[in-house]
Amino acid sequence: MKTCLVLAALSFFPAVAAAQETSIAALRTNATTASGAVALGRALRRAGHFDEAARVLGGIRDPALRDAARWETARVRIDQGNYRPAQAACNAIPVGQRRRVCLARAYLVWHRVALAERELNAARSMSAGDGELQLTTGDARRMASDLPAAESAYREAAQAMPDRAEPQLGLGALAEVAQHLDEAEAAYRRAVAADPTDPQAALTLGEFLLRRRANATEALTLLRRATTDHPQWPAALTALGDALVATGDGSAARAAFESAMRLSPTQSGVQSGLGRALLAQQLWADAEAPFRRALQQVGTDASAYVGLAEVLEHTQREPEAMQAWDAAIDRAPTDAAIRLRAADLAHRTQQNALARAYVDRVLTDAPRNAAALLLRGIIATEEGDRSAARAALTAALGGEGSIDRAATEQRLRELDQPVRPRRR
């Protein structure tokens, strides 16, 4: 039943996104009342229009809703990631548990877990607390790496706030860190089902499906939703660009990355993503600069070295390409695909000893890797070692991963042909 509900929620994403596009405009017409202004401020915050949200909420004078407006203003500054304005907004909340919880969350923006815990302890001493207290406790414990306590707090928050996505997102993050991917996916899907209009939930599940499940099609739907609901969000635009590259739409991916870059040139992954989008359009020369900028920003980015290596190969700079592949291997030593790409280039440039070294390392870690076994068989054939070639090619046919089976079988048949004596 739960799965059906989640799938139903996902099927409504286009409608939800369209509704979100017009919701702020509709809320503006009702903002003449205090309750309407609170609703508008909340919607503006979720859409990333932080300064406007703060102005709307700051203009509320109704005593009955002033405290709610102050809490929403603090959430604006917390979501914005600015500690000082967040602290000031929290201090404007009347003395009590809500102010303590708010200050704790502001300290977490500043990554001061000990100070956050001080505020949370004070909040607990006032009463048993509510979902906001448990949610903030979960975040603080997760940042302190106290994962069992964080899980307990998130579960209590989820019970107290079943219509909020954040507790489920916290549970999903804990499960993902522990490599319990099925549990993580289930929690992220519960987050989306709890609040289908939350762009953070859509982004988190979309990134998970893209990164962990290689499910770019479903991820694309989620990430379009996130960028529609929060249109000037560099992280969401970057993730959308990655999904578009994965689904083969290089032109749209380029537009997404360029939008993210205009908003935040140093956003993680945006430069290398732009390079990949240009590669998808076969604009080899244009792709080089973004990859080099990515490496200037993050010298350990293996994906940027991979992209640069592809550019260098396509522009006939094989020695430089080999250096880029080696740099990628250094930064992602367990990635068999990168080693095989390096081995393929070494083989194509008649460096069979180097190619064999790359392949043998892959086979040490994954003895049944079909692509590595195939290349090992091809190298052995070229070196005249028919026995080793036959063993490798036969193993490739029974190995793991996709290869051209017909071509591999043809290579085996050719090995059975007698060696023709050379003419003198």
N, C-alpha and C positions, 0 to 999 in steps of 0.2 A: 504493500500500500504506500509506504514511504517513497519507494522508488518511483511509483506512478506520479506521486505528487511532485517530486523533483523534476521528472521529465515534463510534466505539464507546465511547471514554472518556466523551464527552459524554452518550451515551445512558444511561450508568450513574449519572449525577449523583444522581437521587433515591435510589438504593440506597446510594450512597456517603454521602450526607448522613445517611440513617437509621443507617448503620453508625457514622458519626462521633458521632451523638447518644449512642449506647450505649457507645462505645469507652472513654471516660474512666471510666465506672462499672465496666466490665470490668477496666480496668487497675488500679483501686483494689484489687481483690481480690488482685492479684498484687504489690502494692507492698510486701509484707513482705520480699521479697528486694531486694538492691541493684540488680540489673538491672531488676527490675520497677519500682522507684522511679525509675530513670533514664527508662524508657519513659513512666511516668506524668508525670514532670516535663516531658518533651518534649511530650507531648500537651496538658498544661495550658498550656504556653507558646503553642503554636499556637492554642489556643482563647482566648487573651487573659487567662487567669487567672494573671496574672504573680506576684502575691504568694504564692499557694498553690504555684505551681511552684517558686519560690525556697525556700519552706519544705521542700517535699518533697526537693528536690535537696540542700539544706543539711544534711539529716539523714542523708545517706549516709556511712557510716563504713568501708565495705569498701575496703581499700587498693587493690585491683585496679581499682576503678571510681571512686575518688575524683577522679582527674584528669578523667575523662569527665563526672562530676557538676559539677565546677568549670567546665568549658567550657560545659556546658548552662546553668549558673547565669548565666554571663556573657552568653550569648545571650538569656536572659530579660531582663536589664537593658538590653541593647542594643535588643531589640525594643520594650521599654517606652519607650525614648527618653530615659532618664535618664543623663547623662554620668557624674556622680560615682559613683553605684552601679555603673555599668558598668566604670569604670576600676578601682574597688576589686575587683570580681569578677575582672577580667582579671589583676590583680596577685596574686591568690590562686593562679593557675595556675603550676605549676613553671616555672622559667626555661627558655626554649627558643623555638623557632619559633612554637609555638601561642600562647604568651603575646604575642609581638610582633604576630602577626596579630590577636589579640583586641584589643590596645591600639589598633592602627590602626583597627579598626572602631569602637571607642569614640570615638576622635577624630573619625571621620566623623559620628557622632551629634552631636557638638559643632561640626560643619562646619569643622574645623581640618585642611584637606587637607595642608598642609605637614608638620604633626606626624605625620599618618598615613603620609605618604611616608617619613618618617624611620624609623618602625617597620617599614614594609614593606621598606625597603632592608636593615635589620638582619636581618629574617627571611630574605631572599634570600641573604644572606651565609652563613647556616647550612647551607642545602642548596637543591636546586632548587625545593623547595616542593611543595605539593599543591593540590588544587582550592580549598580555603578561601583560600589565599594568592592564587591567580589571581582568584577572585571578588572579594575585597576590593580587589585591585589595579584590577580593572575599575571598581568603584564609585568608587574614589579618582580614577581618570583621568577618569571621566565627570563627577564634580563639578568637576574642574579644566578641563573642556571639551577635554580631549585625546581626541577621539573615536576616531581610528584606534587609539591604544594601548588604549583601553577595549575596543574591539571585539575586538582580538587577545586580551586577557586573558580576556574573557568566553568566547570560543571555546575557549580552553585549559581554562577551568573547566568548560565543558559536556562536553568530552571526558573530563575527570577525574571528573566527578560526573554521569553521564547520568541518574540518578534524582532529581536536584534541579531544582527549578523556577527558582531564582534566576538562574543564568547566562542562561537563555532570556529571562527577564523583562528582564534588562539589555540583551540584544541587541534586544529589541523596543522598549525605550525609546529606544535610539540610532536605530533605524530610524524611529520615530515623529517624533523631533525633526527628522530629515532629510526628513520628509514622504514617506517610502517606506512607504506604508500597507500595501501587500500584504505586504512583508517583515515589517513590525511584527506584522501579524495572524498570519502564519505562525509567528513566534517565540513569540507569546503562546499560540498553540494548542499548540506544542511544550512550553511550560512546563506547561500543564494536562495534557497527555499524560504528561509525565515524572513528575508527582506529582499525581494527581487529588484527593488529600486536602489539598492546600495551599490555604488560603483566600485567600492573597495572589494566587496565580495566577488563581483564579476571579474575584476582584474586578477584577484588572487587565484580563483579557480581557472581562469583562462591561462594564466602563466603556468600553473601546475600542469594542466593538460598539454600545453605546448612543450614544456621542458621535461616533464617526467613521463608522459604517456605518448608523446609524438602524435597527438591528436589535434592537428592544426585546424581541421574543419570546425570542430565544436569550439575550440579555443577562439577562433576568429569571430564567431557569433558573440561570445562573451566579451571579447575585447572591443568589438564595435560598440556594444552596449556601454561599456565603461567610458569610452571616449566620447560617446554621445551625451552621457549624463554628466561627464566632467571634462568639458571640451579642451581645456588648456592644461592638461596633466601630462607632463613630459614622460613620466614612467609608463603611463597607459598607452601613449602614442608610440613609444619605443616598442612595447610588447606587441601592439597591433602591427607595427612594421615587421617584426619578426614572424608573426603569423602569416602575414601577406607574402613574405618571401617564401615561407614553407609551403604555401599553397600556389606558388608560381606567379603571383601578381606583382612583378617587379616595379611597375610604374606606380601603382597605388602605395606600395611599400616605400618607395622613394619619397612620395609626398608626405607620408606619415613621419618618416625619419626627419625630413627637412622641417616639418612643423615642430617636432620635438626639439630640434637643434636651435630653432629660432627662440623658443621659450627658455631652453637651458642648454647651452653649447657643451657643458661638461656633464650632462646627464649620462649615467653609466650605460654603456652599450649603444649609444646613439650613433657615434662615429663609425664603429665597426658594422653596425646595422645598415647604415647608409651605404657603406662599401659593398655589403652583400646584395643590397637592392640594385646597385649599379652593375654588379657581376651578373645578376639575374637578367639584366637587360643587355648583357654582353658589351658593356661600356668599360672595357678593361682599363684604358688609360685614365678615365675619370675616377675609377674606383681606388686608384693607388693613394691619392691624397687623404681620403677619409681613414683608410687603414693606418697610414703613418701618423695621422693625428691621434687616432685611438691608442697607438703604442706610446705616443708622447704622454698621454694622460694616464694610461695604465700599462706599464711595461710587461706585466705578467699575463696579458690577455692573449691566451692561446688562439682564440677564434680570429683575432686580428692578424696574427702571424699566418694562420691558414689562408685567410683572404688575400693577404699580401703575396703569399707564395703562389696562389692561383693567378694573380695579376702578373707576376714576374714570369710565370710559365707561358702565359698567353702572349706576352710581349717579348718572347724569345730571349729571356735573360735567365737561362737555366742555372748557372753557378750561383747567382743571387737567390734564385728560388730554392735551391737546395739548402742554402744557409737559413732561409726563412722556415723551411720545413723542420730543420734541426732545432731552431728556436722554439717552434711550436711543440715539438716533442719534449724539449726540456721543461716546458711549462705545463704539459699534459702528458706525463710519462706513461699513464695507463690507457691512453686512447689508442686503440689498435688501428682505427681508421686513419689517423694521422700518420702513423708509421707506414701503413700500406701505401698511402699517397706518396710518401717520400721514397719508398721502395720502387714504386712504379716509375717515378721520375728517374731514379738511378738506373733502372733497367732500360728505359728509353734512351738514356744518354750513354749506354754501353759501359756502365759501371756495375757489372754483375756482382762483384765481391761485396760492394757496399749494399746493393739491393738484397743480397742473400743475408747479410748481417741484420738488416731491418726485419726481413721476413722471419728469420730464426728467432728473433726476440718476441715477435708476435706469437709464434708457435710455442714458445716456452710458456707464455701466459695462457694461451688458448690453443691447445694442440689440434682442435677440430675446426679451426677457422678455415672455411672453404676457400675464401679469396686468397688467403696467405698460402694455403696448400697448392692452389692453382699456379700462383706466381712462382712458388718453389719448384713446381714441376716444369714450368716453362724454362726457368733458368737452368735446371739440370739437363733438359733436352738440348739447350744451346751449348752446354759444356760437354755434351756427348756422354753423359752418365745416364744411360737408358734405364737401368735398374732403379736408380733413385727417382728418375722422372716418372716411371710407371707407378711406383709406390705413392708418390705425392699426388699424381693426378687421380689415381683410384681413390685415395683418401679424400680428395676434394669432392668427388661425387657423393660421398657419404658424409660430408662435413656439415658444419652449421653455417647458415647464411646463403644468400643467393649468388649463383654464378651462371654463366652461359653453359648449360649442360651439354647442348649439342656440340659446341665448339670443343669442350673438354673431351667428350667422347671421340671426336675426330682426331684430337691430338693423341689419344691413346691408340687409336687404330694406326696412325702414322708411325708410332713407335714399333709396331709389329712388322713394318716393312723392312726387308733386308737392307743393310747398309750397302750402298753402291760403291764399288771400288773406284778410287780416283784414277783418271786416265793419266798416263805418263806422257 
